[in-house]
Amino acid sequence: MKYFEGYRCGSCAREIPAGSAAGECPACSGPLLCVYDTSAIRRNASARTSASTRSGKGVWRYGDLLPDFARKITLGEGNTPLVPAPRLGEAIGARDLYVKDESFNPTGSFKARGMAVAVSRLLELGVKKAYVPSAGNAGLALAAYGAAADIPCHIFIPSETPEGVAEECRLYGAEVTVVPGILPDAARALDASATGDRTGVVSTFREPCRVEGKKTIAFELEEEIEPDWIVFPTGGGTGIVAFWKAYRELEALGTLRRPMPRLAAVQAAGCAPLVKAFVEGASRAAPWKDPVTIASGIRVPSSRADALILQALRESGGTAVSVTDGEIMAAVREMARILGIFPSPEGAATWAGLRRLVREEKISPSARIVMVNTAGGARYRFLLDSREP
């Protein structure tokens, strides 16, 4: 059965047909979200207890709640480890703490999930070339999945991107432009280059299916342990919106027989527009001036889905917190030494953020908590101080 009905704008609620090539709302430029006939899924899923089709592995096993493209590109993404972290949790009194380690995905990050579905959509639309601005992981994922789909790709990366990213993207056959500055500078360079038909642009919230791939993390977690809290590093905010969307869909299916888990967004103190807006009770987040942090993946001064992210945090009963670069690097070392996981700075920010949230009594250590390590730390070795014992 095909349950995908089309897209709905997250800002103005305009409906867009399923076959549309639009990447954003043609009326208000808001982010598009995929819509499914959950009533039909319920009628035809009496033998199932979740969104899963219960066959196969990875992202595409959740086919009822993904667009049904003719060709589904995969490199084996999904089914990432859920690692118990009791020794790490001892520091905050948490006995039910876990790390969802997305570094096991192809190209080493959770971006692979989103690009698997996004590139499949590009194939369906007959796109001849794909583009993305990236601080590293999204570009690597597009380059790899573009190679698998035989779609040429052009990656725009800022000059501060970790060493080796450009070379690896080129290894997959992608064209790479290195732009002086940070991620917004790379995005502006892309906009100046990709004029005319922009169907192939898969920037954050300018392509609806990246959210769809990333929401499968939530489906896996719900099958594995039913968490009370999910702590996620947040830049553009695709992950937070994806989790919120996933749980809203599970509620609509009637398979979520408890309150949805609370979502906690973690940002860097040097770039925390969503935290500031959340704390102030605002419905939108003002762009952050002069963003500075070692965690390049969350050095995002503004999000096109700021209103949706803040809505997701509040509807889930969640929260938002910022942490310093010093706290992030301390968390990298602590997770490595105690847990045996070498996280990216963004992934380590979740541990730094959780420690702060427990200390501030915003998260109870008695809760079942999942931190999402969005990528591995190997590309960030240059941040490590060799003098550290």
C-alpha positions in Angstrom: 0.0 0.0 0.0 1.1 3.6 -0.7 0.3 5.9 2.2 2.3 9.0 1.2 -0.2 11.8 0.4 2.1 14.8 -0.3 3.5 17.7 1.6 2.3 20.4 4.0 4.0 23.6 4.7 5.1 23.8 8.4 4.6 27.6 8.4 1.3 28.3 6.5 -0.1 24.7 6.2 -0.4 24.9 2.4 -0.9 21.5 0.8 1.5 20.4 -1.9 0.8 17.3 -4.2 3.0 14.2 -3.7 4.6 14.5 -7.2 5.7 18.1 -6.7 9.3 19.0 -7.2 9.0 21.8 -4.7 11.7 21.8 -2.0 10.0 24.6 0.1 6.6 26.2 0.2 5.9 28.1 -3.1 3.6 30.5 -1.1 5.8 31.5 1.9 9.1 29.6 1.4 8.4 27.7 4.6 9.7 24.1 5.2 7.7 21.3 3.7 6.8 18.2 5.8 5.6 14.8 4.3 2.1 13.8 5.1 0.7 10.2 5.3 -2.7 8.6 5.5 -2.3 7.3 9.0 -6.0 6.2 9.1 -5.3 3.8 6.2 -2.1 2.6 7.8 -4.1 1.7 10.9 -6.8 -0.1 8.9 -4.2 -2.2 7.1 -1.7 -2.8 9.9 -3.6 -4.9 12.4 -0.8 -7.4 12.6 1.8 -4.7 13.2 2.6 -2.8 16.4 4.7 0.1 15.0 5.6 2.0 11.9 7.9 -0.9 10.9 7.0 -3.2 8.0 8.8 -5.8 10.1 10.9 -6.9 7.1 14.4 -6.0 6.1 16.8 -3.7 7.9 17.6 0.0 8.1 15.7 3.1 7.2 13.6 1.6 4.5 12.0 -1.0 6.7 9.7 1.9 7.9 8.1 2.0 4.5 4.6 2.8 5.6 5.8 6.2 6.9 8.2 7.0 4.1 7.5 8.1 0.5 7.2 5.1 -1.8 9.9 5.9 -4.4 10.4 3.6 -7.4 14.1 3.2 -6.5 15.2 3.3 -2.9 18.9 4.2 -2.5 20.6 2.6 0.5 24.2 2.1 1.7 23.1 0.2 4.8 22.1 3.2 6.9 20.1 2.7 10.2 20.1 0.0 12.8 22.8 1.9 14.7 23.8 0.7 18.2 22.1 1.8 21.4 24.8 1.7 24.0 24.0 1.4 27.7 26.1 4.0 29.6 25.7 3.2 33.4 29.2 4.1 34.3 28.9 7.5 32.6 25.5 8.0 34.3 27.1 7.5 37.7 28.4 11.1 37.5 24.8 12.4 37.5 23.0 9.6 39.3 21.4 8.3 36.1 21.0 4.5 36.0 19.1 4.3 32.8 21.3 6.2 30.4 22.0 5.3 26.8 23.9 6.6 23.7 22.4 6.1 20.3 25.6 6.0 18.3 24.9 7.3 14.8 28.6 7.2 13.9 28.0 3.6 12.6 26.1 5.0 9.6 27.7 5.2 6.2 30.0 8.2 6.0 30.0 8.2 9.8 27.0 10.3 10.8 23.2 10.5 11.0 23.2 12.6 7.9 23.2 9.3 5.9 19.7 8.5 7.0 18.4 11.8 5.6 20.3 11.7 2.4 19.2 8.1 1.6 15.6 9.3 1.3 16.4 12.7 -0.1 18.6 11.3 -2.9 15.9 8.7 -3.7 13.5 11.6 -4.2 15.9 13.3 -6.5 16.0 10.2 -8.6 12.2 10.1 -8.7 12.2 13.7 -9.9 14.8 13.1 -12.6 17.2 15.6 -11.1 20.5 16.0 -13.0 22.6 17.5 -10.3 22.5 17.9 -6.5 23.8 20.7 -4.4 24.3 21.2 -0.6 26.2 23.6 1.7 27.8 21.7 4.5 30.1 22.0 7.5 31.2 18.4 6.7 28.9 15.5 7.4 25.9 16.4 5.1 28.3 17.0 2.2 30.0 13.7 2.7 26.6 11.9 2.9 25.3 13.6 -0.3 28.5 12.8 -2.1 28.3 9.1 -1.2 24.6 8.7 -1.9 24.9 10.8 -5.1 27.6 8.4 -6.2 25.3 5.4 -5.5 22.5 7.0 -7.4 24.7 8.2 -10.3 23.7 11.8 -9.6 26.5 14.4 -9.9 26.9 16.5 -6.8 28.4 19.9 -6.0 29.3 20.4 -2.3 30.0 23.9 -0.9 32.0 23.8 2.3 33.4 26.6 4.5 37.1 27.0 4.8 36.9 25.9 8.5 35.6 22.5 7.6 37.7 19.6 9.1 40.6 18.5 7.1 39.9 15.6 4.7 36.3 16.4 4.1 36.8 18.0 0.7 39.2 15.2 -0.4 36.7 12.5 0.6 33.8 14.3 -1.2 36.0 14.4 -4.3 36.8 10.7 -3.9 33.1 10.0 -4.3 33.2 12.0 -7.5 31.6 15.2 -6.2 32.6 18.7 -7.2 33.7 20.7 -4.1 33.9 24.5 -3.7 35.7 25.7 -0.5 34.3 29.1 0.6 36.0 31.4 3.0 34.1 31.7 6.3 31.5 29.5 7.9 28.4 27.6 6.9 26.2 30.6 6.0 28.9 31.8 3.7 28.9 28.5 1.9 25.1 28.6 1.6 25.3 32.1 0.0 27.9 30.8 -2.5 25.6 27.9 -3.4 22.7 30.3 -3.9 24.7 32.4 -6.2 25.8 29.3 -8.2 22.6 27.2 -8.3 20.4 29.7 -10.1 17.3 28.8 -12.1 15.9 25.3 -11.3 16.7 24.6 -7.7 15.1 21.2 -7.5 18.5 19.6 -6.8 19.3 21.8 -3.7 19.1 19.6 -0.6 20.0 22.3 2.0 18.5 21.9 5.5 14.7 22.4 5.3 14.9 23.1 1.6 14.3 19.4 0.9 11.6 17.6 2.8 12.9 14.1 2.8 16.0 14.6 4.9 13.6 14.9 7.8 11.9 11.7 6.8 15.2 9.7 6.9 16.3 11.1 10.3 12.9 10.4 12.0 13.7 6.7 11.7 16.1 7.1 14.7 13.0 7.7 16.8 11.3 4.7 15.3 14.3 2.5 16.3 14.4 4.0 19.8 10.7 3.4 20.4 11.2 -0.3 19.4 14.3 -0.6 21.6 13.6 1.1 24.9 10.8 3.7 24.9 12.9 6.7 26.2 11.6 9.4 28.6 14.1 12.0 27.3 16.0 12.3 24.1 18.9 14.8 24.1 20.0 16.0 20.7 22.6 18.5 19.5 20.9 21.2 17.5 22.1 23.5 14.7 19.6 23.7 11.8 17.2 21.6 13.9 16.3 18.8 11.4 16.8 16.2 14.1 14.5 17.9 16.7 11.7 18.4 14.0 12.2 14.8 12.8 11.8 13.3 16.3 8.7 15.4 17.0 7.2 14.4 13.6 8.0 10.8 14.2 6.2 10.7 17.6 3.2 12.6 16.3 2.9 10.0 13.5 3.1 7.2 16.0 0.4 8.9 18.1 -1.8 9.1 15.0 -1.3 5.4 14.3 -2.3 4.6 17.9 0.9 2.7 18.5 2.3 5.2 21.1 0.6 4.1 24.3 2.3 6.6 26.6 3.2 10.3 26.4 5.8 11.1 23.8 9.3 11.5 25.1 10.6 14.9 26.0 13.1 16.5 23.7 16.1 18.5 24.9 18.0 20.6 22.4 21.7 21.3 23.1 23.5 24.2 21.5 26.9 25.8 21.9 27.1 28.9 24.1 28.8 30.7 21.3 25.9 30.0 18.9 22.6 29.5 20.8 19.7 31.3 19.0 17.2 28.5 19.8 18.1 28.3 23.4 17.8 32.1 23.8 14.4 32.1 22.1 13.2 29.1 24.2 14.3 30.7 27.5 12.6 34.0 26.5 9.4 32.3 25.6 9.6 33.6 22.0 8.0 31.8 19.1 10.8 32.6 16.7 14.6 32.8 17.1 16.6 35.9 16.1 19.7 35.1 14.0 22.8 34.8 16.2 25.5 37.4 15.6 29.2 36.3 15.3 28.7 32.5 16.0 31.8 30.9 17.5 32.2 27.3 18.6 34.5 24.3 17.9 31.4 22.2 17.2 31.0 23.2 13.5 28.0 21.1 12.9 25.9 23.2 15.3 27.5 26.5 14.4 24.3 27.6 12.7 23.2 31.2 13.4 19.6 30.7 12.2 17.3 28.0 11.2 14.5 28.1 8.6 12.4 26.0 10.9 13.0 27.9 14.1 9.2 28.1 14.9 8.8 24.3 14.3 11.8 23.5 16.5 10.5 25.7 19.4 7.0 24.2 19.0 8.5 20.7 19.1 10.4 21.4 22.3 7.4 22.9 24.0 4.8 20.4 22.9 7.0 17.6 24.1 7.5 19.2 27.5 11.2 19.5 26.7 13.9 22.1 27.1 16.9 23.7 25.6 20.4 24.4 27.0 23.7 25.8 25.9 27.2 24.5 26.8 30.7 26.0 26.5 33.4 24.7 24.2 35.3 23.7 27.3 32.4 21.6 28.5 32.2 20.0 25.1 35.8 19.0 24.9 35.7 17.7 28.5 32.7 15.6 27.5 34.6 14.2 24.4 37.3 12.9 26.7 34.9 11.6 29.4 32.8 9.7 26.9 35.9 8.2 25.3 37.5 7.2 28.6 34.4 5.9 30.4 32.2 4.7 27.5 34.6 3.7 24.8 32.9 6.0 22.3 34.8 8.8 20.5 32.0 11.3 19.8 32.0 14.3 17.5 32.0 17.7 19.4 28.3 17.9 18.6 27.6 14.4 20.0 29.7 15.2 23.1 27.6 18.4 23.6 24.7 16.1 24.5 26.6 14.8 27.5 27.7 18.3 28.6 24.1 19.5 28.2 22.6 16.6 30.1 25.0 17.2 33.0 23.9 20.8 33.1 20.2 19.9 32.8 20.4 17.4 35.7 22.3 19.9 37.8 19.6 22.5 37.1 16.9 19.9 37.9 15.3 20.2 34.5 15.8 16.5 33.8 15.4 13.9 36.5 18.3 11.4 36.7 15.7 8.7 37.4 14.3 9.1 33.8 15.2 6.8 30.9 17.5 9.1 28.9 19.0 8.7 25.4 21.8 11.0 24.1 22.3 11.0 20.4 25.9 11.0 19.2 25.3 12.3 15.7 28.7 11.5 14.3 32.1 10.0 15.1 35.0 12.1 16.4 37.8 10.9 14.2 37.6 13.9 11.8 38.0 16.2 14.8 41.3 14.8 16.1 42.9 18.2 15.4 40.9 19.6 18.4 42.5 17.2 20.9 45.3 18.6 23.0 48.2 16.2 22.7 49.4 17.3 26.1 46.2 16.0 27.8 47.2 13.0 29.9 
